[in-house]
Amino acid sequence: MSKQISVIGTGYVGLVTGTGLADFGNKVTCVDVDKTKIDMLNHGQIPIYEPGLKELVDKNVRERRLSFTSEIDTSIKEAEVVFIGVGTPSKENGEADLSYVEAVVESIAKNLDGYKVIVTKSTVPVGTNRWIKQAIIEKSGKDTFDIVSNPEFLREGSAVHDVFHPDRVVIGYESERAKEIIQDIYKALYIIETPFLFCNLETAELIKYASNAFLATKITFINQIANFCEAVGADVHKVAKGMGMDGRISPKFLHPGPGYGGSCFPKDTKALVDIGNKYNVDMSLVKEVVSSNERQKKRMVEKLERLVGGDLRGKKIGILGLAFKAETDDMRESPSVVVIYELLKRGAKVIAHDPQAIENAKVIFGDRIEYADSEYKVMSSSDAIMILTEWNQYRGLDLEMAKKLMKGNIILDTRNLIELQRAKELGIICEGVGRK
């Protein structure tokens, strides 16, 4: 039986989750205090770029299963299940900022008028769901609700696929009544035999952090191996392939590059270190992953500086790719942000292209850099090019055209998209990560 669901927060997690729940047959209201965002959604505009999302939103709005509002009080009162899908960004010290979660808790407590299941979809530190339960009881004077921890594992760029084909669904719960309601909400996934993992609240919270920290560690490890390959003349792709053939390791996330970024890995690794400190548990491995990842981003600029002869002052550097990964417009913690600031600090002039992230880049850099509407305009009169995002259109770059358009002949391919031999034949000095 379909449920009346309120999803609070229409950012990446809230909007994708709410739309997916609606497509499962539930009646979903997505709520946000940002009225501009709600107006956009009510006019058929999607505030984030995610392949396939607009079509899915339009379908469920048309079929009256999905709606958008800024009326949080009404939405909570009408809902049987309330999903918390607001952001938990990093504070300066790495601690997760729970101020948005706290605001939602206030609203839930104020509008608790009967039994409800409160589901935390946001990534929150271990112990947060216990705190949410206690806070609602204290503020409302009622205990007519249950708390569920249901962390998300959506990959940006593949989120619509992940909603319908998740590797697993993690449910942290305390009450059988709440468990049955969540099972009912996700019944569409039971039909396709999706693995469900039921556990306590703390375990569910930690699964999310542990998963992201491990993947971040794997990326950082292969980046360090790539740097080693450059020093000794090995090929990181062959090394990674040899490692990935071992079933215990697998080839996933063994792709060298300029460092990880995005909305999850940076903040979750920092938060895990902070949580470890609070519980006096050694998280030195994850702490080093965070530090090493930042060094990797700056190392890309140092590589370019060496390639151009040691001085970037006055050099025109073309940047191909601004988003932290392909198929998204997300620039949160993107390697491009660190790289561009470092280039500007060293006196370089920067012109950049990205198929989706230009508008987000303008918010960050303003007029300190130039923006191009094609990859070839970036190349025009550039002394050197840096490829920072693995967009498919960069894989097929016309290197002959690049040679003609560029003032210099240097390409630093941090995603290893270009065929080095072909570049060499054309007289282009091309260097990747972990290969020469």
N, C-alpha and C positions, 0 to 999 in steps of 0.2 A: 504494500500500500504506500502510495507516494506521501511524502512529508512536506509540511510547510517549513521552509528553511530561510533563515536570515544569515547572509554572509557579510560580515562587517569588515570593510576595507576593499577597495576596488583597484589596488595595485596589482602587481604581477600575480601574486599568490591568490588573492581574493577573487579577481576577475576570472582567471582561468579555472579555479576551483568551482566557483559559483556557476559558471557556464557548463562545466562538466556535470555537476550535480543536477542541473536542470535537464540536461540531455539524458540523464539516467531516469527521467520521468518525475522528478520532484518539482515542486513549485518553489522557486527561489527568488528572493529579493536581495539584490546586492546594494549595500549601503555605504555611503562615504560622506564625511563632513565637508569635503571639497565639492561645492555645488557646481563649479566649472566643469569638473570631471563628470559629474552626474548628468549635466546638461549635454555634454558631448555624447555620452553613452545613449541618452534618450533621443539623440538626433542621429544615431547610427554611426557615430565616430568612435574609434577605438584609441585610447590614449597611449597604448604601447604597440610596438610591432612584434607580432608573433604569427608565423605562418599558419593559416587556417582558422585563426581565432575569430576574425570578423564574420566569416561565413557561419560559424557555429553560434555566435551571439545572435546574428540576424535570424537564424532558423528558430532558436528557442524563444526569442522575443515575439516572432511571428506566430508561434504556436502557444503563446501566452503562458509559458512556463518560467520565463525570466523577465524580471523588471528591475529598475534602478531608482533609488530614492536617496534623499539626504535626511529623511525623517527617521532617525534612529530609534526614537522611543516607540513609535507605532510599529516599526518593523520587529522590534524585540517582543513586544506584547503579542503580536500575531503569530510569532514563530513557535514551532514545537522544538526546533533545534536551531541553536545559534552557533555559527562558525566564526571564530576570531581569526581574521586573515590580514591583520595590520603589520606594518613593518617593525623590525627590531634592529635598527642600525647600530653600528659600533660607536661607543663613546671614544674620547681621546685615549683613554687607558685600555681600550680593547673590550671593555665590559659591554654587554648588550644593553641598549637603551630600551627600557620597557615602558616608557611614558605613554606610548600609544595604546599598549595593552592595558595599562592602568586606567586610561580614560574609558576604554570599552567596558572594563569591569565596573566602573562607576555607573555607566549607563545600564548595564545588565541588572545590577543590584537595585537600581531605582525603578526598573520596569518589570521586575520579577513578579508575575501575577498568577503563577501556576507551575506545574511541573515542566521543566525544560531540560534538555541536554545541552551543555555548553562544551563545544568542541574547539580545542586550540589547534589551529592549523599553522599559525606563526611558529617560527623557530625560536624557542625560548630556553633559557638555562635550566638545568636540572633543579627541580624544586618549585618551579614557577606555577605548575598546575595545582600543587598543594596550596600555594599562596593564594591563587585565584579562588579556590574553593573557600578558604578561610575568610578572605576579604569579602566575598559576596555574602556569606553568612553574617558577618559582623555588620556590614553596611545595610543589609535588607532585613535582618532579623528572621530570615527564612532559610530552610534547608531543603526546599522542594525542587531540587535540581541535582543533576549528576555532572561530573567533569570527565571529559575524554581527551586524551592526547592523541592527535592524529597528524603527525608531521608530514609535510609534503616533500616529494622527491622529484619535482618537475625540472626537466632540463630546458633552459631557455633555448628557443629555436626548434625544440621537439616537444613542447609542452602539451599540445593538443593530442599528439600520439600517446604521450605518457599518461594522460588522463584516462584513456580507454585501454591502455595496455601497460599498466604499471608492473615493475618487477615484483613488487610486494606492497601490501597495505598494512601499515603498522597501527595497531589500536591499543593504546594504554587506557585501561578502564578499572573501575572498582565495583560497579553494579551490573548485575545480569540484565536488568531492565534497559540500561543504557547500551550495553553490548548488543542486545537484540535490535534496538532502534538503529544503531549504526550499521549493523548487518543488513537491515532492511533498506537503508539508504543506498548501500553499495551492492544491492542484489544483482545488478547488471554485471558486476565483476565476478560474482560467484559463478554465474552461468558459464563464463569462459575460464573457470578454474584458476583465477588469480590467487597466488598464495597470500593468506592472511596470517599475520603474526599478532597474537593477543598477549598482553603483558601488563605489568603495572605502569603507573604514570612515569616514574623515574626512568624506567628502562626505555620507554618510548621516546622520551626527551633525549636520552643519551644516544640512541640508535642514530638519530639524525646527525648529531654533532660528530659521532665517531665515523659515520659513513663519509661525510664531507672532508673531515680531517685526513682520513686514509687516502681518499682520492687526491687531495692536495699534496699529500706526502709522495704519492706515486709520481705526480707531475714534477715535483721538485727534485725527486731522485733522478728521473731521466734527464732533467735539465743539467744536473751536476755531472751525470755521465756524458752528456753531450759536450759539456765544456772540457771534460777529460779527453774525449775523442779528438777535439780540435788540437789539444796539446800533443797527442801521440800519433796523430794521423789515422785514426780509426773512423769508421762510418757508423754514426749513431743509429741509422735506420736498420742496418744489419744487426747491430747489437740488440736493439729493441725487438727485432723480429726473432732473434735467437732466444731472448728472454721470454717473449710472449708465447713461444711454442711449448713452454713448460706450463702444464695445466694448473699448477699451483699459483702461477703469476698472472697469466692471461695477457693478451696484447692491448687491452683497453687502458687508456690514459697513459700510454707509453709514447707520447708524441712530444718531442722537444719544441720549445718555443721561447717567447719573451717573458714567460711567467703567467700564472693564472690570474684571473680577475673576476668581475661579475658581482652579483648581489649576495652570493652564498659563501663560497670558499674563503674569501678574505675575512669577512666578519665572523664566520663560524669558527675558523681556526683561532682567531684572536679571542673570541668568547670562551672557547674551550680552555685556553691557557689561563684566562682570568678565573674561570670556574675552578680549575685545578689549584690555583693559588688560594682561593677561598677555602677549599677543603684540605689544603696542605698536601696535595698530591703532585708528584713530579710529572710535569707535562713538557719536559725539556725538548723532546723530539719534535713536538708540534710547534714549540716556540722557535726552534731552529728552522723549521719549514717556513714560518712567517718571515723570518729575517732573510733566509736564502732567496725567497721569492722576490722580495724587494730588491735584493742585490742583482738578481737576474734581469730585471727591468732596466736598471741603470747600466748593466753590462752591455746591453744592446747599443747604447749611445757610445760607450767606450770603444766598442768594435767599429762603429761607423767612423768615429774620430780617427782611429788608426788607419782605416781604409782611405780616408781623404787626406792623409798626411799629417795628422796631429793637430789641426786647427780648424774649427768649424765656423769661426767668425766670418760673417758675410756670406757664407755658403747657403745656397737655396736647396733645402731638403724637402723632397716630396714624400708624403706619407700616404700609403695605400692601406686603408683600414683603420677605423677609430673605435668601433664596438669591440668589446672584450672577446667576442667570438662571432662567427658568421650566423646569419639568420636571426639577428636581434639588433635592436637599436640601443641596447643597454651599454652605457659607458661607465657604470659604477666600478671603480677600482680597475679600470681597463689599463693594460700596460701602455697604451697610447698616451694616456694622461701623463704618466711619469716621463715617458720618452720625450714628449713634446715640451714639457716644462724644462727638462734637462737640455734639450736642443736650444731653447730660447735663452736659457741661462748662459750657454756657451756662445751666444751671439749669432746663432743660425737664423735664417728666415725659413718659415715653414708654410707649405701649401699642402692641403689634405683633401682626400676623397674618401667617402664611404657610401655605399648604396642606401643606407638607412639612418645613420647616426649623425648626420651633419647638423641637424637642428639641436640635438643634445650637446654636440660639441660647441656650438655657438654660445650656449649657456655657460659653459666652462671657460672657454678661451676668448670669447668676444671677438674683437678685431685685432687681437695679438697675432693671429695667424690668418692665412688666406684659405678660402674654400673653393674647391673645383667641382664641377658637375660631371666630370668623367675622369677615369684613370689616366687618360692620355693628356688631358689638360694639366694634370699634376706633373707629368714628365717634362712638359715644355720648359726648356732652359734650366732644368734642375741640375745641380751638381751631383746629386745622389738621390736614390730612392730607397725607402724602407717599407717593406711589406709587413704589416703588423696584425692583419686579420685574414683568416683563410677563406675569404669569399671565393666562390667558384669562378667568378669572372676574372679574378687575378691569376687563377691557375692557367688560363689560356692567354696570357699577355702576349701581344705581338712584339717580340723582342727586337725585330728589325725596325719597327716603328719607334720603339723606345730609344734605340740607338740614334735614330735620326732626330728625335725631338729633344733629347737630353743634351745639356751643355757638357756634362761629365759622362762617365761611363761606369758608375758604381751602383750596384744594387745590393742592399743587405736584405736578404730574404729570411726573416725570422720564423717563417712558417714552413720553409723548405718546400715551396710550391714550384719553383723554377728548375728546369733541367740544366744543370751546371755546364755540361758539355756544349749544349747549344749556345748558351750565353758566351762561353769561352770562344767558340768559333766566330762569333760576331764581334769579338773584341770587348765584351762587357766583363768587367770584374765583378763577379757575383759570389757572395759568400752566404752560407746558411748558418744554421745552428747545429753543431756536431758533425759538420762535413765541410770540406773545402774543395 
